[in-house]
Protein backbone atom coordinates (compact mmCIF):
# COMPACT_ATOMS: atom_id res chain seq x y z
CA UNK A 1 0.00 0.00 0.00
CA UNK A 2 1.20 3.50 -0.82
CA UNK A 3 1.59 6.05 1.95
CA UNK A 4 2.71 9.64 1.86
CA UNK A 5 5.70 11.11 3.64
CA UNK A 6 7.11 14.57 4.18
CA UNK A 7 10.02 14.80 1.75
CA UNK A 8 10.93 18.41 2.56
CA UNK A 9 9.94 21.48 4.54
CA UNK A 10 10.24 25.23 4.01
CA UNK A 11 9.06 28.47 5.55
CA UNK A 12 9.23 32.19 5.14
CA UNK A 13 8.75 35.21 7.39
CA UNK A 14 8.60 38.70 5.90
CA UNK A 15 11.46 40.99 6.89
CA UNK A 16 9.53 43.71 8.75
CA UNK A 17 9.69 42.95 12.46
CA UNK A 18 7.24 44.47 14.96
CA UNK A 19 8.14 43.98 18.61
CA UNK A 20 5.91 44.23 21.63
CA UNK A 21 7.66 47.54 22.39
CA UNK A 22 6.56 48.82 18.97
CA UNK A 23 2.96 47.89 19.81
CA UNK A 24 3.17 49.78 23.10
CA UNK A 25 3.40 52.92 20.94
CA UNK A 26 0.26 52.00 18.98
CA UNK A 27 -2.27 50.72 21.55
CA UNK A 28 -2.61 50.62 25.34
CA UNK A 29 -0.65 47.46 26.02
CA UNK A 30 2.65 46.33 27.49
CA UNK A 31 5.40 43.92 26.62
CA UNK A 32 4.81 42.30 30.00
CA UNK A 33 1.08 41.70 29.32
CA UNK A 34 1.70 40.27 25.87
CA UNK A 35 4.53 37.98 27.02
CA UNK A 36 2.78 36.64 30.09
CA UNK A 37 -0.65 36.14 28.49
CA UNK A 38 0.52 34.83 25.11
CA UNK A 39 4.27 34.13 25.00
CA UNK A 40 4.58 36.38 21.94
CA UNK A 41 7.63 38.65 21.70
CA UNK A 42 7.58 39.78 18.08
CA UNK A 43 5.76 39.26 14.79
CA UNK A 44 6.66 39.77 11.13
CA UNK A 45 4.47 41.87 8.85
CA UNK A 46 4.27 41.57 5.08
CA UNK A 47 5.39 44.51 2.95
CA UNK A 48 2.61 46.17 0.90
CA UNK A 49 3.52 44.20 -2.23
CA UNK A 50 3.75 40.88 -0.37
CA UNK A 51 0.50 38.91 -0.57
CA UNK A 52 -0.20 35.43 0.78
CA UNK A 53 0.83 33.84 -2.54
CA UNK A 54 4.14 35.75 -2.46
CA UNK A 55 4.95 34.42 1.03
CA UNK A 56 3.79 30.97 -0.09
CA UNK A 57 6.17 31.01 -3.06
CA UNK A 58 9.20 31.55 -0.82
CA UNK A 59 8.15 28.74 1.54
CA UNK A 60 7.28 26.39 -1.34
CA UNK A 61 10.59 26.89 -3.13
CA UNK A 62 12.47 26.23 0.11
CA UNK A 63 10.45 23.07 0.75
CA UNK A 64 11.12 21.79 -2.77
CA UNK A 65 14.84 22.51 -2.38
CA UNK A 66 14.97 20.63 0.91
CA UNK A 67 13.17 17.68 -0.73
CA UNK A 68 15.69 17.68 -3.61
CA UNK A 69 12.82 18.24 -6.05
CA UNK A 70 11.95 21.00 -8.50
CA UNK A 71 8.83 22.78 -9.65
CA UNK A 72 8.67 20.38 -12.62
CA UNK A 73 8.01 17.53 -10.19
CA UNK A 74 4.95 19.15 -8.56
CA UNK A 75 1.63 17.61 -9.63
CA UNK A 76 -0.70 18.89 -6.87
CA UNK A 77 -0.94 22.14 -4.91
CA UNK A 78 -3.15 22.77 -1.90
CA UNK A 79 -2.93 25.95 0.13
CA UNK A 80 -4.55 26.63 3.50
CA UNK A 81 -5.20 30.34 3.97
CA UNK A 82 -7.63 32.69 5.69
CA UNK A 83 -6.21 35.65 3.81
CA UNK A 84 -6.34 34.82 0.10
CA UNK A 85 -4.80 37.35 -2.29
CA UNK A 86 -8.15 37.72 -4.05
CA UNK A 87 -11.67 36.29 -3.89
CA UNK A 88 -10.61 34.43 -7.02
CA UNK A 89 -8.49 33.09 -8.67
CA UNK A 90 -7.73 30.98 -5.62
CA UNK A 91 -4.38 31.35 -3.87
CA UNK A 92 -3.30 27.83 -4.89
CA UNK A 93 -3.62 28.80 -8.53
CA UNK A 94 -1.83 32.11 -7.95
CA UNK A 95 1.01 30.20 -6.27
CA UNK A 96 1.05 27.74 -9.15
CA UNK A 97 1.50 30.64 -11.60
CA UNK A 98 4.27 32.16 -9.48
CA UNK A 99 6.10 28.84 -9.53
CA UNK A 100 5.65 28.53 -13.29
CA UNK A 101 3.72 25.28 -13.01
CA UNK A 102 0.84 24.58 -15.39
CA UNK A 103 -2.07 22.13 -15.52
CA UNK A 104 -1.83 20.32 -12.19
CA UNK A 105 -4.74 20.80 -9.75
CA UNK A 106 -4.17 23.82 -7.51
CA UNK A 107 -6.61 25.10 -4.96
CA UNK A 108 -7.00 26.76 -1.59
CA UNK A 109 -9.06 25.77 1.40
CA UNK A 110 -10.21 28.03 4.16
CA UNK A 111 -10.38 26.58 7.65
CA UNK A 112 -8.61 29.39 9.54
CA UNK A 113 -5.82 28.15 11.83
CA UNK A 114 -6.54 24.54 10.85
CA UNK A 115 -5.80 25.26 7.18
CA UNK A 116 -2.48 23.45 7.07
CA UNK A 117 -3.70 20.28 8.81
CA UNK A 118 -6.77 20.17 6.55
CA UNK A 119 -4.55 20.70 3.48
CA UNK A 120 -2.14 18.00 4.66
CA UNK A 121 -5.03 15.57 5.13
CA UNK A 122 -6.38 16.22 1.63
CA UNK A 123 -2.98 15.91 -0.04
CA UNK A 124 -2.19 12.73 1.89
CA UNK A 125 -5.32 11.09 0.49
CA UNK A 126 -4.44 11.97 -3.10
CA UNK A 127 -0.90 10.61 -2.68
CA UNK A 128 -2.16 7.43 -0.99
CA UNK A 129 -4.67 6.91 -3.80
CA UNK A 130 -1.76 6.84 -6.22
CA UNK A 131 -2.98 9.90 -8.12
CA UNK A 132 -0.25 12.30 -7.00
CA UNK A 133 3.54 11.91 -6.85
CA UNK A 134 4.60 15.30 -5.51
CA UNK A 135 2.17 17.43 -3.53
CA UNK A 136 2.95 20.91 -2.36
CA UNK A 137 1.08 21.61 0.89
CA UNK A 138 1.21 25.20 2.09
CA UNK A 139 -0.14 27.34 4.92
CA UNK A 140 0.19 31.06 4.23
CA UNK A 141 -1.24 34.17 5.83
CA UNK A 142 -1.17 37.95 5.73
CA UNK A 143 -3.25 38.38 8.87
CA UNK A 144 -1.94 41.91 9.32
CA UNK A 145 -4.33 42.87 6.50
CA UNK A 146 -7.45 41.75 8.42
CA UNK A 147 -6.48 42.89 11.91
CA UNK A 148 -8.02 46.00 13.47
CA UNK A 149 -4.84 47.81 14.52
CA UNK A 150 -6.82 49.81 17.08
CA UNK A 151 -8.06 46.70 18.92
CA UNK A 152 -5.49 45.76 21.55
CA UNK A 153 -7.37 42.53 22.25
CA UNK A 154 -6.44 41.13 18.85
CA UNK A 155 -3.74 43.21 17.13
CA UNK A 156 -1.01 42.03 19.50
CA UNK A 157 -1.68 38.39 18.65
CA UNK A 158 -1.31 37.94 14.91
CA UNK A 159 1.48 37.94 12.34
CA UNK A 160 2.26 37.09 8.73
CA UNK A 161 4.21 34.15 7.32
CA UNK A 162 4.13 30.94 5.34
CA UNK A 163 5.21 27.33 5.71
CA UNK A 164 5.19 24.41 3.30
CA UNK A 165 5.87 20.71 3.03
CA UNK A 166 6.34 18.45 0.05
CA UNK A 167 4.53 15.10 0.21
CA UNK A 168 5.74 12.16 -1.87
CA UNK A 169 4.73 8.48 -2.03
CA UNK A 170 6.38 6.06 0.35
CA UNK A 171 6.16 2.39 1.22
CA UNK A 172 6.21 3.30 4.94
CA UNK A 173 3.83 5.78 6.59
CA UNK A 174 4.83 9.05 6.78
CA UNK A 175 1.50 10.63 7.46
CA UNK A 176 0.12 7.92 9.77
CA UNK A 177 -3.27 9.55 10.34
CA UNK A 178 -5.10 12.85 10.31
CA UNK A 179 -8.21 13.66 12.34
CA UNK A 180 -10.34 16.62 11.27
CA UNK A 181 -13.27 18.28 13.04
CA UNK A 182 -15.38 21.41 12.95
CA UNK A 183 -18.40 22.90 14.68
CA UNK A 184 -20.04 26.06 13.36
CA UNK A 185 -21.96 26.75 16.53
CA UNK A 186 -19.00 28.73 17.86
CA UNK A 187 -18.68 30.93 14.79
CA UNK A 188 -19.37 34.18 16.64
CA UNK A 189 -16.50 33.73 19.10
CA UNK A 190 -13.85 34.27 16.45
CA UNK A 191 -14.47 35.70 13.02
CA UNK A 192 -13.76 38.27 10.37
CA UNK A 193 -17.30 39.57 9.98
CA UNK A 194 -17.23 40.74 6.36
CA UNK A 195 -17.13 38.87 3.08
CA UNK A 196 -18.05 38.99 -0.56
CA UNK A 197 -21.58 37.65 -0.18
CA UNK A 198 -22.50 39.15 3.18
CA UNK A 199 -20.76 42.29 4.13
CA UNK A 200 -18.75 44.36 1.70
CA UNK A 201 -21.53 46.98 1.86
CA UNK A 202 -20.73 47.51 5.54
CA UNK A 203 -17.06 47.87 4.69
CA UNK A 204 -17.91 50.48 2.08
CA UNK A 205 -20.04 52.24 4.70
CA UNK A 206 -16.92 52.62 6.83
CA UNK A 207 -17.66 50.06 9.57
CA UNK A 208 -14.22 49.27 11.08
CA UNK A 209 -12.97 45.95 9.74
CA UNK A 210 -10.96 43.47 11.70
CA UNK A 211 -10.85 40.05 13.30
CA UNK A 212 -13.25 39.95 16.25
CA UNK A 213 -12.61 37.51 19.07
CA UNK A 214 -13.96 36.72 22.53
CA UNK A 215 -10.46 35.67 23.51
CA UNK A 216 -11.21 34.23 26.90
CA UNK A 217 -14.06 32.04 25.61
CA UNK A 218 -11.96 30.89 22.64
CA UNK A 219 -9.16 30.05 25.06
CA UNK A 220 -11.39 27.82 27.20
CA UNK A 221 -12.92 25.94 24.26
CA UNK A 222 -9.48 25.55 22.66
CA UNK A 223 -7.96 23.96 25.77
CA UNK A 224 -10.92 21.58 26.23
CA UNK A 225 -11.09 20.64 22.56
CA UNK A 226 -7.36 20.07 22.12
CA UNK A 227 -7.36 17.83 25.16
CA UNK A 228 -10.07 15.65 23.58
CA UNK A 229 -8.24 15.73 20.24
CA UNK A 230 -5.01 14.47 21.79
CA UNK A 231 -6.93 11.61 23.47
CA UNK A 232 -8.64 10.72 20.21
CA UNK A 233 -5.42 10.75 18.20
CA UNK A 234 -3.59 8.51 20.67
CA UNK A 235 -6.50 6.09 21.10
CA UNK A 236 -7.41 5.70 17.41
CA UNK A 237 -3.80 4.98 16.50
CA UNK A 238 -2.92 2.77 19.47
CA UNK A 239 -0.13 5.14 20.52
CA UNK A 240 1.10 5.82 24.05
CA UNK A 241 1.98 9.33 25.14
CA UNK A 242 5.61 8.39 25.67
CA UNK A 243 6.04 7.24 22.06
CA UNK A 244 5.69 10.79 20.75
CA UNK A 245 9.03 12.46 20.14
CA UNK A 246 7.76 15.96 19.39
CA UNK A 247 4.56 17.91 19.81
CA UNK A 248 4.27 20.43 16.95
CA UNK A 249 1.24 22.51 17.95
CA UNK A 250 -0.53 25.45 16.38
CA UNK A 251 1.27 28.52 17.65
CA UNK A 252 -1.48 30.78 19.02
CA UNK A 253 -0.75 31.11 22.71
CA UNK A 254 2.00 29.61 24.85
CA UNK A 255 -0.48 28.83 27.63
CA UNK A 256 -2.66 26.78 25.26
CA UNK A 257 0.46 24.96 24.02
CA UNK A 258 1.50 24.23 27.62
CA UNK A 259 -1.89 22.75 28.45
CA UNK A 260 -1.62 20.35 25.49
CA UNK A 261 1.87 19.39 26.62
CA UNK A 262 0.56 18.76 30.16
CA UNK A 263 -2.12 16.50 28.74
CA UNK A 264 0.65 14.43 27.14
CA UNK A 265 2.85 14.58 30.27
CA UNK A 266 5.36 16.02 27.89
CA UNK A 267 8.18 18.31 29.08
CA UNK A 268 8.32 21.60 27.18
CA UNK A 269 11.73 20.53 25.83
CA UNK A 270 9.80 18.13 23.56
CA UNK A 271 7.41 20.78 22.31
CA UNK A 272 8.25 22.94 19.31
CA UNK A 273 7.48 26.52 20.30
CA UNK A 274 8.02 29.38 17.86
CA UNK A 275 5.08 31.61 18.84
CA UNK A 276 7.50 34.07 20.48
CA UNK A 277 9.06 34.81 17.09
CA UNK A 278 6.02 35.25 14.87
CA UNK A 279 2.80 35.35 16.91
CA UNK A 280 -0.27 33.58 15.63
CA UNK A 281 0.19 33.05 11.88
CA UNK A 282 -2.94 30.88 11.61
CA UNK A 283 -2.60 28.29 8.81
CA UNK A 284 1.13 29.00 8.51
CA UNK A 285 2.02 28.32 12.12
CA UNK A 286 2.47 24.54 12.17
CA UNK A 287 4.60 24.29 9.00
CA UNK A 288 6.63 27.29 10.25
CA UNK A 289 7.29 25.52 13.55
CA UNK A 290 8.01 22.23 11.81
CA UNK A 291 10.49 23.77 9.37
CA UNK A 292 12.26 25.65 12.18
CA UNK A 293 12.80 22.45 14.17
CA UNK A 294 13.81 20.38 11.13
CA UNK A 295 16.38 22.98 10.10
CA UNK A 296 17.85 23.44 13.59
CA UNK A 297 18.26 19.67 13.87
CA UNK A 298 15.78 18.95 16.67
CA UNK A 299 13.36 16.96 14.50
CA UNK A 300 15.13 14.06 12.82
CA UNK A 301 14.11 11.36 10.34
CA UNK A 302 12.21 8.48 11.90
CA UNK A 303 10.81 10.48 14.83
CA UNK A 304 7.12 10.51 15.71
CA UNK A 305 5.40 13.92 15.60
CA UNK A 306 1.99 14.96 16.84
CA UNK A 307 0.64 18.11 15.19
CA UNK A 308 -2.53 19.66 16.58
CA UNK A 309 -4.49 22.78 15.76
CA UNK A 310 -7.56 24.77 16.69
CA UNK A 311 -9.05 27.83 15.01
CA UNK A 312 -11.96 29.91 13.78
CA UNK A 313 -15.12 28.09 12.84
CA UNK A 314 -14.34 26.37 15.07
CA UNK A 315 -12.18 23.93 13.17
CA UNK A 316 -9.63 21.63 14.75
CA UNK A 317 -7.50 18.68 13.79
CA UNK A 318 -4.38 16.63 14.31
CA UNK A 319 -1.79 14.79 12.27
CA UNK A 320 0.32 11.91 13.51
CA UNK A 321 3.47 11.86 11.41
CA UNK A 322 6.54 9.66 11.22
CA UNK A 323 9.02 12.24 9.91
O1 LIG B 1 -5.65 30.69 16.73
C1 LIG B 1 -7.02 30.62 16.89
C2 LIG B 1 -7.43 30.48 18.26
N1 LIG B 1 -7.20 31.68 19.01
C3 LIG B 1 -6.70 31.56 20.21
O2 LIG B 1 -6.32 30.48 20.57
C4 LIG B 1 -6.69 32.74 21.13
C5 LIG B 1 -7.29 32.32 22.44
N2 LIG B 1 -7.30 33.34 23.44
C6 LIG B 1 -6.18 33.83 24.03
O3 LIG B 1 -5.09 33.52 23.63
C7 LIG B 1 -6.35 34.73 25.22
O4 LIG B 1 -7.70 34.71 25.63
C8 LIG B 1 -5.92 36.19 24.97
C9 LIG B 1 -4.40 36.24 24.87
C10 LIG B 1 -6.55 36.71 23.71
C11 LIG B 1 -6.34 37.09 26.12
O5 LIG B 1 -5.83 36.58 27.34
P1 LIG B 1 -6.79 36.41 28.61
O6 LIG B 1 -5.94 35.96 29.72
O7 LIG B 1 -7.92 35.50 28.18
O8 LIG B 1 -7.27 37.89 28.87
P2 LIG B 1 -8.75 38.48 28.85
O9 LIG B 1 -9.30 38.52 27.47
O10 LIG B 1 -9.56 37.80 29.92
O11 LIG B 1 -8.46 39.97 29.33
C12 LIG B 1 -7.87 40.25 30.59
C13 LIG B 1 -7.63 41.74 30.71
C14 LIG B 1 -8.84 42.56 30.32
O12 LIG B 1 -8.89 43.68 31.21
P3 LIG B 1 -9.89 43.67 32.48
O13 LIG B 1 -11.26 43.50 31.92
O14 LIG B 1 -9.45 42.50 33.32
O15 LIG B 1 -9.63 45.00 33.11
C15 LIG B 1 -8.53 43.05 28.95
O16 LIG B 1 -9.16 44.28 28.63
O17 LIG B 1 -6.59 42.12 29.80
C16 LIG B 1 -7.04 43.26 29.03
N3 LIG B 1 -6.37 43.21 27.74
C17 LIG B 1 -5.14 43.76 27.54
N4 LIG B 1 -4.33 44.44 28.35
C18 LIG B 1 -3.15 44.84 27.84
C19 LIG B 1 -6.78 42.64 26.60
N5 LIG B 1 -5.85 42.79 25.63
C20 LIG B 1 -4.84 43.49 26.20
C21 LIG B 1 -3.59 43.95 25.73
N6 LIG B 1 -2.78 44.61 26.57
N7 LIG B 1 -3.18 43.74 24.46
Boltz pocket constraint, residues with backbone or C-beta under 6 A from the ligand:
constraints:
  - pocket:
      binder: B
      contacts: [[A, 28], [A, 29], [A, 30], [A, 33], [A, 34], [A, 37], [A, 38], [A, 113], [A, 152], [A, 153], [A, 154], [A, 156], [A, 214], [A, 215], [A, 216], [A, 217], [A, 218], [A, 219], [A, 222], [A, 252], [A, 253], [A, 256], [A, 280], [A, 282], [A, 310], [A, 311], [A, 312]]
      max_distance: 6.0
